Amino acid sequence: MTRCLDQVNIVLNPDVKYFAQIMHKIAETEGWALNVEDYTTWLNSFEKFWFFAAIDKETDETIGSVTMAFDRSVSEKEDENLYSVGMYYVREEWRGSGVGSALFEKIMNIGNGSNMALHGALKMAPKYASKYGFDKMPNYTHEFASIPVENLVIPDADTRYTLKDLKDIDEDKLLAYDAVICQRRRAKYLHNFITTANCSGKVALDHSGNIVGFCSVRSVLANYLSTAPLYADNEDVARSLLAEVLPMIKDIKKYKSFVSLYPPTNKEAHSLFLSLSGDHTIFTPYTQCAFTKKVLPIPEEKVFGVLECANSFV
């Protein structure tokens, strides 16, 4: 059967059932670190958010998707505000029908002229660069560390640091630490994302009570655990955070793996994830972060795990 664009409706921010349909397919075929609940989080968090769903007119099934979120820079400079693109996916049987191009054109028409960012699958990065202008890139591809849960070694915390629950931390101080990493004004988004039911988190303080890192680990629809995020001043802080957070996860053995996505320029991250598995960690080049106007710099040495890939570049 020949499929064509005339057989679908492209709908903006439809009912959550349409998000769930494509999310289950993405989890099955791609294994991306996402959840059905993310849609509600994103809708309720960003100043502006778009989820375009391509819906088969005959079956009422979502067969393609793309999202985009707008957030502002802490610098208050307009050219440092950002549109983040994610969840670009078309079911295999619909590829080549024009649906994918139609979806992507929707978000390009909105963000065109502004800086836009995405984490692209490596095989798609050249197309994003040549066709849509996502050709400003850091000089690396993000690395994906994956540890089978049966080989996961819970580390010991460093006694130099105090670990506290998120609820026991001054939120303004946590947001200030986050802003150093991401340079975004994303208070509502961060709070909503790391306090969902599928997340477990801790904050690390030094002897003076200053925040030196924070971590959230969440379960995702594809049945694994992901850092979301893991930001820390150094490897010892990151290890201490995981020493406290991983034991918080109920029935941890039911998950396939524990993973993290991070810039490979952070050599301490590689060392950390290797140490958690007795050499069973698998490291894979995974995504190409790319921008349309300019690369927004981050303190790569503090990023042991990004928040997420759909609506955050760090």
C-alpha positions as CSV (number, residue, x, y, z in Angstrom):
1,M,0.0,0.0,0.0
2,T,1.4,3.4,-1.0
3,R,1.2,5.9,1.8
4,C,1.0,9.7,1.2
5,L,0.7,12.9,3.1
6,D,-3.0,13.3,2.1
7,Q,-3.8,10.3,4.4
8,V,-2.8,12.1,7.6
9,N,-3.8,15.1,9.7
10,I,-1.0,17.1,11.4
11,V,-2.4,18.3,14.7
12,L,-0.8,20.6,17.3
13,N,-0.8,19.5,21.0
14,P,-3.6,16.9,20.7
15,D,-4.9,14.7,23.5
16,V,-2.3,12.8,25.4
17,K,-3.6,9.5,23.9
18,Y,-1.9,10.5,20.6
19,F,1.4,11.2,22.4
20,A,1.1,7.8,24.1
21,Q,0.6,6.0,20.8
22,I,3.8,7.3,19.3
23,M,5.7,7.1,22.6
24,H,5.1,3.4,22.9
25,K,6.3,2.9,19.3
26,I,9.4,5.0,19.9
27,A,10.2,3.0,23.1
28,E,9.8,-0.3,21.1
29,T,11.9,0.7,18.1
30,E,14.4,3.4,19.3
31,G,14.5,3.0,23.1
32,W,14.8,6.7,23.7
33,A,14.8,7.9,27.3
34,L,11.3,9.2,27.4
35,N,7.9,8.6,29.1
36,V,4.3,9.2,28.3
37,E,4.1,11.5,31.3
38,D,6.7,13.8,29.7
39,Y,4.0,15.4,27.5
40,T,2.1,16.8,30.5
41,T,5.3,18.0,32.1
42,W,6.4,19.8,28.9
43,L,2.9,21.3,28.3
44,N,2.8,22.7,31.9
45,S,6.4,23.9,32.0
46,F,7.5,25.9,29.0
47,E,6.6,29.4,28.1
48,K,5.9,28.0,24.6
49,F,5.7,24.3,23.6
50,W,4.7,22.5,20.5
51,F,3.9,18.8,19.9
52,F,3.0,18.1,16.3
53,A,1.4,14.7,15.7
54,A,0.8,13.2,12.3
55,I,-2.4,11.1,12.7
56,D,-3.6,8.5,10.2
57,K,-7.1,9.6,9.1
58,E,-8.2,6.0,8.7
59,T,-6.9,4.4,11.9
60,D,-6.7,7.5,14.2
61,E,-3.2,6.4,15.1
62,T,-0.2,8.7,15.5
63,I,2.4,7.8,12.9
64,G,4.8,10.6,13.3
65,S,5.9,13.3,15.7
66,V,8.1,16.2,16.5
67,T,8.3,18.5,19.6
68,M,9.8,21.9,20.2
69,A,10.2,24.0,23.3
70,F,11.2,27.6,23.8
71,D,13.3,28.8,26.8
72,R,15.1,32.0,27.7
73,S,18.7,32.5,28.5
74,V,19.8,33.7,32.0
75,S,21.8,36.4,30.1
76,E,18.6,38.0,28.9
77,K,20.2,38.3,25.5
78,E,17.7,37.5,22.7
79,D,20.2,35.7,20.6
80,E,20.9,33.3,23.4
81,N,17.3,32.3,23.8
82,L,16.7,28.8,22.3
83,Y,14.2,26.6,20.5
84,S,14.9,22.9,21.3
85,V,13.7,20.3,18.9
86,G,13.1,16.7,19.9
87,M,11.1,13.5,19.4
88,Y,11.3,13.6,15.6
89,Y,10.1,10.2,14.6
90,V,8.1,8.6,11.8
91,R,6.9,5.0,11.9
92,E,9.0,2.9,9.5
93,E,6.1,2.0,7.1
94,W,5.4,5.8,6.7
95,R,8.9,6.8,5.9
96,G,9.3,8.3,2.4
97,S,5.7,9.5,2.4
98,G,6.5,13.1,3.0
99,V,5.2,13.0,6.6
100,G,8.6,13.6,8.1
101,S,9.4,16.6,6.0
102,A,5.9,18.1,6.7
103,L,6.4,17.7,10.4
104,F,9.9,19.2,10.5
105,E,8.8,22.1,8.3
106,K,6.1,22.9,11.0
107,I,8.8,23.6,13.7
108,M,11.2,25.2,11.3
109,N,8.5,27.8,10.3
110,I,8.2,28.7,14.0
111,G,11.8,28.8,15.0
112,N,13.3,30.1,11.7
113,G,15.5,33.1,12.3
114,S,16.2,32.1,15.9
115,N,18.8,29.8,17.4
116,M,17.5,26.2,17.4
117,A,19.1,23.1,18.9
118,L,18.6,19.3,18.7
119,H,20.3,16.1,19.7
120,G,20.3,14.2,16.4
121,A,20.8,10.5,15.9
122,L,24.3,10.2,14.2
123,K,22.9,8.8,11.0
124,M,20.5,11.8,10.8
125,A,23.0,14.6,11.7
126,P,24.2,15.2,8.1
127,K,20.6,15.7,6.9
128,Y,19.8,18.1,9.8
129,A,22.9,20.1,8.8
130,S,22.4,20.2,5.1
131,K,18.6,20.5,4.8
132,Y,17.7,22.5,7.9
133,G,20.8,24.4,8.9
134,F,21.7,22.5,12.1
135,D,25.4,22.9,11.2
136,K,26.9,24.6,14.3
137,M,28.2,21.8,16.5
138,P,30.6,21.2,19.4
139,N,33.7,19.3,18.4
140,Y,32.3,16.0,19.7
141,T,29.4,13.6,19.7
142,H,27.7,12.8,23.0
143,E,28.7,9.5,24.5
144,F,26.2,7.0,25.8
145,A,27.3,4.8,28.8
146,S,25.1,1.7,29.4
147,I,25.5,-0.7,32.3
148,P,23.4,-3.9,32.6
149,V,21.7,-3.7,36.0
150,E,22.9,-7.1,36.9
151,N,26.5,-5.7,36.7
152,L,25.7,-2.4,38.4
153,V,27.9,-1.8,41.5
154,I,26.5,0.7,44.0
155,P,29.4,2.9,44.9
156,D,30.3,4.4,48.3
157,A,29.7,8.0,49.1
158,D,32.6,10.4,49.9
159,T,32.2,11.6,53.5
160,R,33.4,15.1,52.5
161,Y,30.0,15.7,51.0
162,T,26.5,15.9,52.6
163,L,23.7,14.5,50.5
164,K,20.2,15.9,50.9
165,D,16.7,15.3,49.4
166,L,15.6,17.9,46.9
167,K,12.8,19.0,49.2
168,D,15.3,20.0,51.9
169,I,17.3,22.3,49.6
170,D,16.7,26.0,49.0
171,E,15.2,25.9,45.5
172,D,16.8,29.2,44.5
173,K,20.2,27.8,45.3
174,L,19.5,24.7,43.2
175,L,18.3,26.8,40.3
176,A,21.4,29.0,40.6
177,Y,23.6,25.9,40.3
178,D,21.5,24.6,37.4
179,A,21.9,27.9,35.6
180,V,25.6,27.7,35.7
181,I,25.4,24.5,33.7
182,C,22.6,25.2,31.2
183,Q,22.5,29.0,31.1
184,R,18.7,28.7,30.9
185,R,15.8,30.2,32.8
186,R,14.1,26.9,33.4
187,A,12.9,26.8,37.0
188,K,9.4,25.4,36.3
189,Y,10.6,22.9,33.8
190,L,13.4,21.6,36.0
191,H,11.2,21.4,39.0
192,N,8.4,19.6,37.1
193,F,10.8,17.2,35.4
194,I,12.8,16.0,38.4
195,T,9.9,15.7,40.8
196,T,7.7,13.3,38.8
197,A,6.9,9.9,40.3
198,N,9.4,8.0,38.2
199,C,12.4,10.1,39.4
200,S,14.7,9.8,42.5
201,G,17.0,12.6,43.3
202,K,19.6,14.1,45.7
203,V,21.7,17.2,46.1
204,A,25.3,17.3,47.2
205,L,26.7,20.0,49.5
206,D,30.3,20.7,50.5
207,H,31.5,21.4,54.1
208,S,30.4,25.1,53.7
209,G,26.9,24.2,52.6
210,N,27.5,25.1,49.0
211,I,25.8,23.0,46.3
212,V,28.4,21.0,44.4
213,G,26.1,18.8,42.3
214,F,22.7,17.3,41.9
215,C,21.3,14.1,40.4
216,S,18.0,12.7,39.3
217,V,17.7,9.1,38.0
218,R,14.4,8.2,36.3
219,S,12.9,5.1,34.9
220,V,11.7,5.3,31.3
221,L,9.2,3.6,29.1
222,A,11.8,1.4,27.5
223,N,12.5,-0.2,30.9
224,Y,15.8,1.2,31.9
225,L,17.1,3.9,34.3
226,S,18.7,7.1,33.1
227,T,20.5,10.0,34.7
228,A,18.2,13.0,34.3
229,P,20.4,14.9,35.0
230,L,23.7,14.2,36.8
231,Y,25.6,17.5,37.3
232,A,28.6,17.6,39.6
233,D,31.8,19.6,40.2
234,N,33.9,16.4,40.0
235,E,33.8,12.6,39.8
236,D,33.8,12.2,43.6
237,V,30.7,14.3,43.9
238,A,29.0,12.4,41.0
239,R,29.8,9.1,42.6
240,S,28.5,10.2,46.0
241,L,25.2,11.3,44.4
242,L,24.8,7.9,42.7
243,A,25.7,6.2,46.0
244,E,22.6,7.8,47.5
245,V,20.2,7.9,44.6
246,L,20.5,4.3,43.2
247,P,19.5,2.6,46.5
248,M,16.3,4.8,46.5
249,I,15.0,3.1,43.3
250,K,12.4,0.4,44.1
251,D,12.9,-3.0,42.5
252,I,16.0,-1.8,40.7
253,K,16.6,-5.4,39.3
254,K,13.5,-5.2,37.1
255,Y,15.2,-2.7,34.8
256,K,17.5,-3.7,32.0
257,S,20.2,-1.2,32.4
258,F,21.4,2.1,33.9
259,V,22.5,4.7,31.3
260,S,23.8,8.2,31.0
261,L,24.5,10.6,28.0
262,Y,27.3,13.1,28.4
263,P,29.9,15.1,26.5
264,P,33.0,12.8,26.1
265,T,35.3,15.7,26.9
266,N,34.3,14.9,30.5
267,K,36.9,12.2,31.1
268,E,35.8,11.8,34.7
269,A,32.4,10.7,33.5
270,H,33.9,7.9,31.5
271,S,36.0,6.9,34.6
272,L,32.9,7.0,36.8
273,F,30.7,4.8,34.6
274,L,33.5,2.3,34.1
275,S,33.9,2.0,37.8
276,L,30.2,1.2,38.4
277,S,30.2,-2.0,36.4
278,G,33.4,-4.0,36.9
279,D,34.3,-3.3,33.2
280,H,30.8,-4.2,31.9
281,T,30.0,-0.7,30.8
282,I,29.3,-0.2,27.1
283,F,30.3,3.2,25.7
284,T,28.7,4.3,22.4
285,P,28.9,7.5,20.4
286,Y,25.2,8.3,20.4
287,T,24.0,11.8,19.4
288,Q,25.2,14.9,17.7
289,C,24.2,18.1,19.4
290,A,23.7,20.8,16.8
291,F,22.5,24.4,16.5
292,T,21.3,26.7,13.7
293,K,22.9,30.0,14.7
294,K,25.7,29.3,17.3
295,V,26.8,26.7,19.7
296,L,25.9,27.6,23.3
297,P,28.9,26.7,25.5
298,I,28.5,24.6,28.7
299,P,30.9,23.6,31.5
300,E,31.3,20.1,30.0
301,E,33.4,18.9,32.9
302,K,30.4,19.2,35.2
303,V,28.0,17.3,33.0
304,F,28.0,13.6,33.8
305,G,24.5,13.2,32.4
306,V,22.2,15.5,30.5
307,L,18.7,16.3,31.7
308,E,17.0,14.9,28.6
309,C,17.4,15.1,24.8
310,A,14.0,16.2,23.6
311,N,13.8,19.7,25.1
312,S,17.2,20.2,26.6
313,F,20.6,20.3,24.9
314,V,22.3,19.7,28.3
